[in-house]
Amino acid sequence: MADNTHRRNIGSLSVHPLNLGGNVFGWTADEKQSFAVLDAYAEAGGNFIDTADVYSAWVPGNQGGESETVIGNWLAERGNRDAIVVATKVGNGVPEHRGLAPATIKADVEASLRRLRTDYIDLYYTHVDDESVAVEDIITTLDGLVKEGKVREIAASNISPERLRASLEFSDAAGVAKYVAIQPHYNLVSRDTYEGELASVAAEHGLAAVPYFALASGFLTGKYRPGTTVDSARAGGAAHYLETERGARVLAALDEVAAAHDAELATVALAWLAAQPTVATPLASARTVEQLPALLAVADLKLTDAELARLTEASAA
């Protein structure tokens, strides 16, 4: 088991520098494969697992909640709930579980708790903002879950700077639970959504960013190259970056920096992200145990200022 010297703080939570994504569990990884990945992650010192109530409703025959169920079964079988920081989300489920009306949040947190086989969630995200509901109603409802002990910390994903600021200011004024983290779409080939006003609001209020699509659906692993075919459920989402000038520049820069460190491209891409202002830990998933080492290595890779600048310049729009 690795030591805790590399831990990052998200509110009151202390987490590993790699947030392990659980969207593949119950989708491209069955329960046996998922358990193997989770075991390997925990054995390496990992303690921060991300999922959502909607994972993986997009798969024919699935209803949503499959990932939470796999994780809950693993936690129960390993008896390690207290050692693991579990993040899940609400508000982007199948139609009857979509949105952030107070009744929806209250019903869906109970369903997530049942699937996760636990009586508390460490970090609870609003998955997609629901502008039909006042921020006061959303925050007050989430605060109630914190007061009941069902949720330890709250966070937001896919939210505008304006709504994020309003939510944070309401929490401050009312003295209730406040978002401690934001989960934005952010990586070397997708910087525009987060950098700017959203990142500024996060910095102003001390939020920790936990970027999703940190490897751009696998593109930043370097396995997608001109003339190659990759057998992956995400191949379509990743391959389109090859058609852009930015994508080509980023791969060239990653190749250069990775060679200097004898590191995998994925490790370098995550290390760049981890070095950005407000970022606490990037989020990435592994379908197999073999994919994990390159992700976990982010904990020990420190890029030089020149290397960070090289990657930042290459990834400019």
Beta strands, then each sheet from edge to edge (+ up, - down):
strand 1: 8-10
strand 2: 13-15
strand 3: 19-21
strand 4: 48-50
strand 5: 85-90
strand 6: 121-126
strand 7: 151-157
strand 8: 179-183
strand 9: 208-209
strand 10: 283-285
sheet 1: 1+ 2-
sheet 2: 9+ 8+ 7+ 6+ 5+ 4+ 3+ 10+
end
